[in-house]
Amino acid sequence: MYLLTLTNLRMTTIKTSLGKMQAYLESPVGQEPAELLERIEFLMIMVAKSGQLLAEAKFQQDTLINAGLLQAMEQSLDKKLSPSLITKFVSSNAKEVNYLVNWADRINASATHQLDAIRTIVSYKKAELNL
């Protein structure tokens, strides 16, 4: 019971953090060099933090799936169902944490792509100044 409470609390924290990151990624990018550099700095931190959140979400996912498999074995489902069906059943019961794993992964990728795009804009503006 304590493990599930801790898991739910941690998943809520992960969800809140991912929501804030998503909102930042959806906000418009300024065009001034100082704004771009500030965003680059923030995005670099976001890539690291979203990677950490992804690892934590995967840990929670593994914890829930492990608990589900143990529960299935206690209920002797392994004698009634095939192993692949048990795995699918247990994984489907972890759909909220699966969602967080996917979301954290997409945020990490989006932040990385924004970093690349902003670097391109900065390079373009720098080349413009040299002309």
N, C-alpha and C positions, 0 to 999 in steps of 0.2 A: 504494500500500500504506500509506504514512504517513497519507494522508487518511482511509482506512477505519479505521485504528487510532485516530486522533484522533476520528473520528466515533463509534466505539464507546465510547471513554472518555467523551466528552461526553454521549452518550445514557445511560450508566450514572449519571453525575452528575445528570442531569435526572431520571431515574427515582427515584433516592434522595431527592432534594429533594421530588418530588411525593408520594412515599410518606409522608414526614414530614408534609407539609401535609394529606394525606388523613386521617392518624391524628388530627391536631389538629382538623380539621373534624368528625370523628366523635365527638370527646369531648364529654361533657355540658357544657352551659352553666350556670354558677352563677347564683344568683338575687340575690346581694348586689350593691349598686351598684358597689362597688370592683372586684369580679370582672368585672362587665359592662363597666366602663370599660377595664379591663386587656385584656379580650378584644377590644373595639373597636379599641384601639391595635394589638394584634397582627394583627387581621384586615386593618387598613388596610395594614400592611406586607406581609401575605400577598397582597393583591390586586396590589400593585406587583410583588412578586417572581414571582408566578405569571404575570403578564403578560410579564415578562422571560423566564421559562422557556418560555412559549408561543412567543415570538418566536425563541428559540434552537432550539426543537424544529422550528419551521417552516423555519428556516434549514437545519437538518440534513436535513429532508425534501426541500427544494429541491436540496440538494447531492446526495443519493442519487438522486433522480429524474433530475437532469441527468446524473449518471454513468451511470445505466441507459440513458438515451436515447442517449448517446454510444456506449455498448457495443452497443446494438441497431443503430445505424447502421454501426458497424465490422463487425458480423456480417451486414450487408446485410439485416436483417430488414425494413427499410423497403420493400424490393422484393418481399418475400414476404407481408407482413401490412399491413392497413390502419392508418393513423395512429392511429385511436381504439383499435384492438386493441393496438397497441404501447404506447400510453399506459396502458391498463388493466393490461397485463402488467408494465410498469415500476412502476406505483403499487402493485400487489399485492406486489411484491418489497420494498417499503418499509413493510410492514405494522407492524413494531415502532415505527418512528418515527411512522407515522400514529396508532398507539395513543397515543403520548406527546403528540402534538399535541391529540388529542381529550381526553385526560385533563387536560392543562394548561388547556385551555379550560373544562372542567367544574369544575375546582377554582377557577378564577378566578370563574366564575359563582356557585358555591356560597358562596365567601367573601363575595361581594357580597350575596347573599341573606341570609346570616347577619348581616352588618352591618345591613342594613335591619331584620331581625327584632329584633335587640338594641336598636336605636334605638327601636323601637316599645315594647319592654318598659321601657326607661328612661323614655320619655315617660309610659307608663301608671303606673309607680311614682311619678314626679314628680307626676302629677295626683292620685294617691291621697293623697300627703302634703298637698296643698293642700285636700283635703276636710275 
